[in-house]
Amino acid sequence: MGVLSAIIVILLTLFFPPIDLLINICLTILGFIPGTIHAFYVLYVYYDRREQSRIGAPPPSRAAGIFSERVQNGGRYGYGTMR
């Protein structure tokens, strides 16, 4: 049993780090891609709302998935300023 357990430990030592690396790469990609897409969505909503407020368009309904009031209103009336 000593030889068999030593072989198993050697095999786990050889194969586990590459598997761990692949798991870390997959998790990084799964977090990076949706995060990047959401960041572009937030930027689009911010600049679109800012442009609409500059031309005097009525305020649109709230954008889904964005909880910042500053982004929702295009940078106007944010952080303690009066409306």
N, C-alpha and C positions, 0 to 999 in steps of 0.2 A: 504493500500500500504506500510506502514511502516514495517509491519511484513513480508510481502513477500520480500521486498528488503533486510531486515536483514537476512532472510533465504538464499537468493541468495548469499549475501556477505559471510556468514558462509560457505556455500558449496564451493564457489570459494577459500576461504582461506584454506579449508581442502584439496581440490583436486588439486589446482594449484602447490604447491611446489613439490609433487611427479611427476607431469607432467614435470615441469621445470627440475627436476633432471634427468628424463629419456631423455629429449631433450639434456641436457648437456652430458650425457653419450654417446648417439648416435653420437653427433658431435665430441666428443673426439675420439671415435673409428674410425669414418670416416676420421679423420685427421691423426691418429696415424699409422694405417695399411699401407696406401699408402706412408706415409713418411718413414716408416721403410723399405719398399720394395725398395724405391728409394735410400735410404742410402746404402743398400747392393749392389745395382746396381752400384752406384758410386764407392764403394770400389772394386768391381770386376773389373770394367774397369780400375781403377788406377793400381791395382796390375798386371793385365793382360798386360797392356801397358808397365809397368816397366819391367816385365819379357821379353817381346818381344824386348824391346830396349837393354836389357843386352845380349841377344843372337844374336843381330845384324839383326833382321828381319826388313823388310821395314815397315815404319809407316802405319798403317791401316787408313781407312777413319774415319771421325769424328764420335764419338758415339752420338746417338740421346739423347737429353734431358740433356746433360752435357755441361755447358758453361765455365767451368774452363779450361784454357789452361794447367795448371799444371796437372790436372787429365787426360786431353786428351793425353798428351805426357808422362805419367807415372812418373812425377816428374822431368824430364829432361828439361833443358832450361826454367826454370820458374823464374819469378820475376826479370827481368833485366839481366839475364845472356846471354852471347852470344852463338849463335848456332855454 
